Amino acid sequence: MSVLNISPIRAFSDNYIWLITRENEAYVVDPGEPEPVTRALDAASLRLAGILVTHHHFDHTGAVKALKEASGCDVWGPPDSPAGPYDHIVAEGSTVSVLGEDFSVLAVPGHTLDHIAYYSRGEQALFCGDTLFVGGCGRVFEGTPPQMRASLSKLTQLPADTRVFCAHEYTLANLHFAQLVEPDNADLSRFLSACEKRRQNNQPTVPSLIGDELAYNPFLRWDSPAVRQTLADAGRLIEDTPDGVFTAVREWKNNA
């Protein structure tokens, strides 16, 4: 049973900085802006005890320096990171204790080469930055499509009830694109309707669940005959392999 409280802090236009709390202490994940974090901490009388970084992009690291200086907290982040070095360098196989709960570090390169994720089986929680989104995945900026698919494949092996705490509210755009890829997916249609209602009420669509993502996220459905058929009919499937299907979907979304 979860003992940590996890809640979103909204930043920029569509970023989520994740606030992890237990009693009067807090960690934040991927803070791009300092002011929203400071307001949230002050409102709940929380002490910032640590910062977790998934990758180097500024909208995930822009507030690290200011928050560290203000609080004296430590920062955990990946090796060979343009935004580093961090107080604690963590990579695949490392473990980070977050307010008494262990999080395993997973290497998930593709969006960036330094990208990592933090996963706790006990908390059923995954902080995956810009690797996996609700109904989507990050653009492949520094890695290769096969590298990105391998990272996503690693995440699909996590328990189905794992909560996916991604870093952006991209859900509706992702799911509308997913309907182009798999128009007859009933799970997708039901989930899109539910997410539209949440957004109408200004509620986050994050987190989702790994098991649900496997049913409607086209970037994880490289084995789906329906997805492959759509790509083939559209003349987009150059290579009918898992990497070929993923690459075709990613390129389609890039230009959608």
N, C-alpha and C positions, 0 to 999 in steps of 0.2 A: 504494500500500500504506500502511496506517495506520502512523503513527509515534507517535501519542499513545495512552496507555493510559486507558481510560474505565471507571470502576467506580462502583457505587452506594453511597451512604452512606444508610442508613435513618434516617428522622426521623419524629417523631410516630407516628401509627398506620399510615400508608400512604404517606408521602411518600418520594420519592427525591431526595436532593441528589447531583448528579453531580460526581464527582471526576475531573478531567482532569490527567494527570501526564506528565512527560517528565523523565527523570533525577531530580533531587532537587527539582524545582519543580512547583507545582500551581496549578490554577484550580478554583474550585467554581462550580456553576450553581444558583441559587435556594436559597441556604442559609436555612432557616427556624429552625433550632436550632443554636446554636454548639457545644454539647458534643460531639455526634457528629462534627462536622467536626474539632474540635481533637484528639479521640482518634485519628481516622484519620490526620491529619497527623503527630502525634507517633509513632504506631506505625510509620510508614514513613520517619520523619526527613525530612519534606517541608517546604519553605518555601512559604507561600501567596503567590503572585505576583499573583493577580487574582480578581475575582468577576464573574460574568455574571448579570444579572437579566433575566427575561423579562417580569414584570409585578408589580404593586404589592402583591398579597395577602400578608398577614402570614406565612403559612406558606411563603412564598418569599423573604421579605426580613427576617424577624425577627432573623436573626443577622448581618446585614450590618454594622451599627455595631460590634458587639463584635469581629467578625473583622477588620475594617479597623483598629480601634484596636490590636489585638494584633499585627497583622502589618505594618501600614503599606502594605498593598496598595491598588491602585486598583480602582474599581468601574465597570462599564459597565452602562448601563441606558437605558430608553426616555425620550423627551421627555414633558413634561406628565404626569409620574407622581406620584401622591400620596405615594409612598415616596421620591421624589427630593428634591433634585437629586443626580445621581451625578457622579463625577469626569469621566466621559466619556459624553456624551449621544449615543446612536446610533439611527438610524432606517433605514427602507428605503433600501437602496443603500450604507449604511455597511459598512466592513470592519473586523473586529477581528482582530488577530494574537494567537493563543493559543499561547504556547510555540513560536512560529515557524510555526504553521499558520494560514492565513487562513480566517476565518469570515465569510460574508456575513450581513447583517441583513435579515430579512424582516418587514414589518409584517403582523400577523395579528390585527387587532381582532375583538372579538365577545364573548369571555369577559370581557375588560376592554377599554377603549378604548386603553390604553397597551401592549397585549400585542405583543411582538416574538418572533421566533425567530432562532436562530443556526444557519447551515448551512455545512458544509464539503464541497465536492465531493471534495477529496483524501482526507479522512477518512471520506467516505460517512456523515456524521453530522449529525443534526438534533436540536437541543435546542429543544423546542417547548412547554415549560411545561405549561399546562392547555388548549391549543388542541386538539391531537390526542392521544387516548389509544389504547392497544392495544384495538381493538374498539369504541372510543367517541370522544366529544369532550367538551369542557368545556361546562358550562351557559352560557347566554347571559345574563350578568348586566348588562353595561353597553351592549352593542351591540344589534344586531338579528339575527334569524335569517338574512336575506339577506347581511348583513355577515359573519357567521360562516361561512356556506357559501362565500362568496368567499375567505375566508382558508384554509379547508380545501382548496378547489379549487386555490389557489396551491401548497399543499404536495403535492397529488397530481401536480403537474407535475414534481416532482423525480425523479431517476433511481430506478428500481424497487428498486435495491439500497441505497438510503439507509436507514441505521439510525435508528429513531425513538426517541429518548431522552426520553420524557415524564416527568412529575414525580409520578405516583401509580401505585400498584399497585391499579388498579380492574378488572383484566382479566377475572376470572371473572364478576363482576356484569355487565360490559359484554357478554360473549359469551353469557351466559344470556338477556339481553334481546335480543341479536341473533337468537337462535333463535326468539323470538316474531315478529320482523319477517320472517325468512326461514327458515322451519323446514326447507326441503328443500335448504339450501345445504351440500353435502358438504364443501367446503373449510372452512367454519365448524365443522362437526362434528369434523373431524380436528384442527383447531387447538385447539378447546376441550379435547379429550381430552389433547393434549400439554401444554396449560397447566395442566390439573388435576393432572397428574403432577408438574409443576414445583412447584406450590404445596404439594403433599403433602410434598415434600422441602424446603420453605421456600426455594425458589429463585425469583428474580425472573422474571417473564414479559417484562420489558423488557430490551433493545430488541426491537422488531419491525421489519419492513421495509415501506417504502411500497408495494411491489408486492403484498405479501401483504395489507396493509390494504385495498387496493382489491377484494380477493376476498371479504372477510368483514365488513368494518366497515360497518354499515348507514347510518352518517352520511356515508359517501362514495359510497353506491350509489344516488344519486338518479336515475340513468338505468336502474336495474334494473327490468324488467317485473315480476319476482316481488315485489319490495318494493312497487311501486306497486299491485299487485293485492291484496296483504295489507292495505295501508292502505285501499284502496277497499272491500274486503269488510268491514272493521271500521268503516266509516263515518268514518274519520279523515282521508281525503284531500279537503281542501276545494278545492285548486287543483292540477291535474295539471301542474305545472311543476317544474323542479329545485328552486327555492326552496320551492315548496309541499310537495314530498316531504320535503325536509330539515326544514322547519318541523313537519310532522306527526310525523316520527320523533322530533324533539327534544322536542316536547310530550308524546308518549307516554312517553318515557323519564323526563321530569320527574315524571310521575305514576305511574310503574310501582312 
